């Protein structure tokens, strides 16, 4: 037996090295995710008008998502510009957001909604769309407790981590 591997083994080894090295190159490069503004619904029935507080929290949620998806190894956040005041799936539409996200160089589009059910319970529903076919690769309902700045910040940070860990192939 000589020290040279069989020709078939050489081909398999060369293919494995090629696959491995191309996999490392792809894994090292973060994918671009455009983040649309999240919609908000309040079904809590509370008497006090909290629309200004919720608008502020919704804006902060977007900032936290941008930071969370920019700071990861798997993703980089891409700014999404819209022609309307709001850049959400409800106001601009998914099709228009998808076009803008593709123009910005994104591979994925994150859309979502915050639902305030009560002063104690809120939900973040989101979907990550693959822009090659506009189909969701991931969609989730996440719940959080409280209707405070801190509760919303934590919900946004958890959402960004969840997208990084479970939604990006």
C-alpha positions as CSV (number, residue, x, y, z in Angstrom):
1,X,0.0,0.0,0.0
2,X,1.5,3.4,-1.0
3,X,1.1,6.7,0.7
4,X,-1.0,8.1,-2.2
5,X,-4.8,7.8,-1.6
6,X,-6.9,6.1,-4.2
7,X,-8.1,8.5,-7.0
8,X,-11.7,8.3,-5.9
9,X,-10.7,9.2,-2.3
10,X,-8.7,12.1,-3.8
11,X,-11.8,13.4,-5.6
12,X,-13.9,13.1,-2.5
13,X,-11.4,14.8,-0.4
14,X,-11.1,17.6,-2.9
15,X,-14.8,18.0,-3.0
16,X,-15.1,18.0,0.8
17,X,-12.4,20.7,1.1
18,X,-14.2,22.8,-1.6
19,X,-17.5,22.4,0.2
20,X,-16.0,23.2,3.5
21,X,-14.2,26.2,2.4
22,X,-17.1,27.7,0.5
23,X,-19.3,27.0,3.6
24,X,-16.9,29.0,5.7
25,X,-16.9,31.9,3.3
26,X,-20.7,32.0,3.3
27,X,-21.0,31.6,7.0
28,X,-18.5,34.4,7.7
29,X,-20.5,36.9,5.6
30,X,-23.6,38.2,7.4
31,X,-26.9,38.3,5.4
32,X,-28.6,41.6,4.9
33,X,-32.0,42.0,6.7
34,X,-34.2,45.0,6.0
35,X,-36.4,45.8,9.0
36,X,-39.8,47.4,8.4
37,X,-41.5,49.4,11.1
38,X,-43.7,47.3,13.2
39,X,-47.4,48.0,13.4
40,X,-49.2,48.4,16.8
41,X,-52.6,47.3,18.0
42,X,-54.1,47.9,21.4
43,X,-57.0,45.7,22.4
44,X,-56.5,46.3,26.1
45,X,-59.6,48.6,26.4
46,X,-57.8,50.9,28.8
47,X,-59.5,54.3,29.2
48,X,-56.3,56.4,29.4
49,X,-54.9,57.5,26.0
50,X,-51.4,56.1,25.8
51,X,-50.8,56.6,22.1
52,X,-47.9,59.0,22.5
53,X,-46.2,56.5,24.9
54,X,-46.8,53.6,22.6
55,X,-45.5,55.6,19.5
56,X,-42.3,56.3,21.4
57,X,-41.9,52.7,22.5
58,X,-42.6,51.5,19.0
59,X,-39.8,53.7,17.6
60,X,-37.5,52.5,20.3
61,X,-38.4,48.9,19.5
62,X,-37.3,49.6,15.9
63,X,-34.0,51.0,17.0
64,X,-33.4,48.0,19.3
65,X,-34.1,45.6,16.4
66,X,-31.7,47.5,14.1
67,X,-29.0,47.4,16.8
68,X,-29.6,43.7,17.6
69,X,-29.6,42.6,14.0
70,X,-26.6,44.8,13.1
71,X,-24.5,43.5,16.0
72,X,-24.8,39.8,15.2
73,X,-22.5,37.5,13.3
74,X,-25.2,36.2,11.0
75,X,-27.0,39.4,10.0
76,X,-26.5,43.0,9.2
77,X,-29.5,45.4,9.3
78,X,-30.2,47.4,6.1
79,X,-32.1,50.7,6.4
80,X,-35.4,50.7,4.7
81,X,-36.8,53.9,3.3
82,X,-40.4,54.5,2.4
83,X,-42.3,57.2,0.6
84,X,-45.0,57.3,3.4
85,X,-44.6,58.5,7.0
86,X,-44.7,55.0,8.2
87,X,-42.9,52.0,6.8
88,X,-45.0,49.1,8.0
89,X,-46.6,46.2,6.4
90,X,-50.1,47.6,7.1
91,X,-49.4,51.1,5.7
92,X,-47.0,50.5,2.8
93,X,-47.9,46.9,2.1
94,X,-45.6,43.8,2.0
95,X,-45.1,44.0,-1.8
96,X,-43.9,47.7,-1.7
97,X,-41.7,46.9,1.3
98,X,-40.2,43.9,-0.5
99,X,-39.3,46.0,-3.5
100,X,-37.6,48.6,-1.4
101,X,-35.8,46.0,0.6
102,X,-34.4,44.4,-2.6
103,X,-33.4,47.8,-3.9
104,X,-31.5,48.4,-0.6
105,X,-29.6,45.1,-1.1
106,X,-31.4,43.0,1.5
107,X,-31.9,39.3,1.3
108,X,-34.6,39.2,4.0
109,X,-37.4,41.5,5.2
110,X,-38.5,41.5,8.8
111,X,-42.1,42.7,9.3
112,X,-44.2,42.6,12.4
113,X,-46.8,43.9,14.9
114,X,-46.9,44.6,18.6
115,X,-50.2,43.7,20.2
116,X,-51.0,45.1,23.6
117,X,-53.6,42.7,25.1
118,X,-53.6,44.3,28.6
119,X,-51.3,46.2,31.0
120,X,-49.7,42.8,31.8
121,X,-49.5,41.0,28.5
122,X,-48.1,42.0,25.1
123,X,-47.2,40.0,22.0
124,X,-44.7,40.6,19.2
125,X,-45.7,38.8,16.0
126,X,-43.1,38.8,13.3
127,X,-42.3,37.2,10.0
128,X,-39.0,37.0,8.2
129,X,-39.5,36.9,4.5
130,X,-37.0,35.5,2.0
131,X,-37.0,38.2,-0.7
132,X,-36.2,35.7,-3.5
133,X,-39.9,34.5,-3.3
134,X,-41.5,36.7,-0.6
135,X,-42.3,33.7,1.4
136,X,-41.8,33.5,5.2
137,X,-38.8,31.5,6.4
138,X,-39.8,32.1,9.9
139,X,-42.8,33.5,11.8
140,X,-43.5,33.7,15.5
141,X,-45.6,35.0,18.3
142,X,-43.5,36.1,21.3
143,X,-45.2,37.2,24.5
144,X,-43.8,39.6,27.1
145,X,-45.0,41.0,30.4
146,X,-45.7,44.6,31.1
147,X,-46.4,47.9,29.3
148,X,-43.3,49.8,30.2
149,X,-40.3,51.1,28.3
150,X,-38.2,48.3,29.8
151,X,-40.6,45.6,28.9
152,X,-40.7,46.7,25.3
153,X,-36.9,47.0,25.1
154,X,-36.5,43.5,26.4
155,X,-39.1,42.2,24.0
156,X,-37.3,43.9,21.1
157,X,-33.9,42.5,22.2
158,X,-35.4,39.0,22.6
159,X,-37.0,39.3,19.1
160,X,-33.6,40.3,17.5
161,X,-31.9,37.3,19.3
162,X,-34.6,35.0,18.2
163,X,-34.3,36.0,14.6
164,X,-30.5,35.5,14.8
165,X,-30.7,32.1,16.4
166,X,-33.7,30.5,14.9
167,X,-34.7,32.3,11.6
168,X,-31.6,32.8,9.6
169,X,-30.6,29.6,7.8
